[in-house]
Amino acid sequence: MSDAQSDKTPGLSADEEQEVSQNQPPRAAVLHEIIRAQGDQELERTLAALWWSALAAGLTMGLSLMAMGLFYARLPEGESAQVVASLGYSAGFLAVILARQQLFTENTLTAVLPVMTTPTLVNLGRLLRLWTIVLLGNLTGTLLVAWVMLELPIFDSKTDIAFLDVGRKVMENDISQMFAKGIVSGWMIATMVWMIPSMEHAKIWIILTITYLMALGDFTHIVVGSVEVSYLAWAGEATWPAFWLDFALPTLAGNIIGGSFIFALISHAQVRSDSGKPPSQLLKDDGQPAKKD
C-alpha cells in the first residue's frame, strides 16, 4: 500500500473518495494550461476580430469613469466618498470581462504564457501583433467615449465636475508614481486573471474585489486611466503631450512589467519548477488534461 493510500481517512466509500477528488482545487499546472490555451486562442484571432473587440472594450471602460463620477456627484465630500465611489471603478471591468472583450492588461498574462511556454520568434511576433492591435483599439475607444461624455449633453454640471476631479487626481502623480502604481495595477489584474479559472462561480466577486482595491489604492491603469485623463485633455485642463508622456507611457510600462515580467514569469517558473517540464507536458504525464467550458 502506498503512503498516499495509507494516509486516507478510513471508512470512506468509493463514491465519497470520488467526491473528495472532485472537490480538490486545480493544481497550478492546470490553471497555467487553461490560461495558456486561452492565450493561444487569442493569438490566433484575426486582426479585425481583435480590433473590434478591443475598441468595444475601450468604449465599455467609460462605465468606470461614469459610475465614479455619478457616485462622487451624489455623495458628501470627504474621505468616505472615495470608499463608496471606488465601487464604480469596477463597473467597466465587470462589463468588459463578462462580455469577453479584449482588454490590454488581461493580455499581459493570458497571451504571454504561450510565449513563455514556447519562446520562439514566431510566438513573440504573434504577441506583439496582439498587443499592438488591442492597445490601439482600447485607447481609441477610451478617447472616443471620453469625448462623448464631455461634449454631449448627458450629465449635469455637478457630475461633469466630478469627472474632471477624477482625472485631476490621476494627474497628481509624477512619472515615477505613474510607473510604480502601474506595476501594482498590472500585477493585480494578472492575479485576477489567474484566480478566475479556479473560481468561475465567484468570478464577479473576484473582479469586484480586485478592481475595487485598485481604485482605493489609486493604482494607475492604462485603459481606465485613459478615459479619465483624456477627459481632462478634451476639456483643455491637460495637454495631449502630458497625456502621452506623463500618464500613458509610464503607466503602460508599469502595467506590462507588473503583469508580464513579474506575475506571468513567476507563475510560469513555479509550474516549470515542479518537474522541469513545460506545464502542458506535466498535465500529459499526470493524465489530467485541463478542461475548458
VENQUISUL-V153766 format. One record per backbone hydrogen bond with DSSP energy under -0.5 kcal/mol. NH is the residue of the N-H (numbers start at 1). CO is the residue of the C=O. If there is no record, write none. Layout:
BEGIN
NH;CO
NH;CO
END
This chain:
BEGIN
6;2
7;3
8;5
12;9
17;13
18;14
19;15
20;16
21;17
22;18
23;19
24;21
30;27
31;27
32;28
33;29
34;30
35;31
36;32
37;33
38;34
39;35
40;36
41;37
42;38
43;39
44;40
45;41
45;42
50;46
51;47
52;48
53;49
54;50
55;51
56;52
57;53
58;54
59;55
60;56
61;57
62;59
63;60
64;61
65;61
66;62
67;63
68;64
69;65
70;66
71;67
72;68
73;69
74;70
74;71
75;71
75;72
81;78
82;78
82;79
83;79
84;80
85;81
86;82
87;84
88;85
89;85
89;86
90;86
90;87
91;88
92;88
93;89
94;90
95;91
96;92
97;93
98;94
99;95
100;97
101;96
103;101
106;103
107;103
109;106
110;106
112;109
113;109
114;110
115;111
116;112
117;113
118;114
120;118
124;120
125;121
126;122
127;123
128;124
129;125
130;126
131;127
132;128
133;129
134;130
135;131
136;132
137;133
138;134
139;135
140;136
141;137
142;138
143;139
144;140
145;141
146;142
147;143
148;144
149;145
150;146
151;147
152;148
154;152
155;152
160;156
161;157
162;158
163;159
164;160
165;161
166;162
167;163
168;164
169;165
170;166
171;167
172;168
172;169
173;170
178;174
179;175
180;176
181;177
182;178
183;179
184;180
185;181
186;182
187;183
188;184
189;185
190;186
191;187
192;188
193;189
194;190
195;191
196;192
197;193
198;195
199;195
199;196
200;197
202;199
203;200
206;202
207;203
208;204
209;205
210;206
211;207
212;208
213;209
214;210
215;211
216;212
217;213
218;215
219;214
225;221
226;222
227;223
227;224
228;224
229;225
230;226
231;227
232;228
233;229
234;230
235;231
236;233
237;232
238;232
243;239
244;240
245;241
246;241
246;242
247;242
248;243
249;244
251;247
252;248
253;249
254;250
255;251
256;252
257;253
258;254
259;255
260;256
261;256
262;257
263;258
264;259
265;260
266;262
267;263
268;264
269;265
270;266
271;267
272;268
273;269
274;271
275;272
276;272
281;278
282;278
283;279
284;280
285;281
286;282
287;283
288;283
END
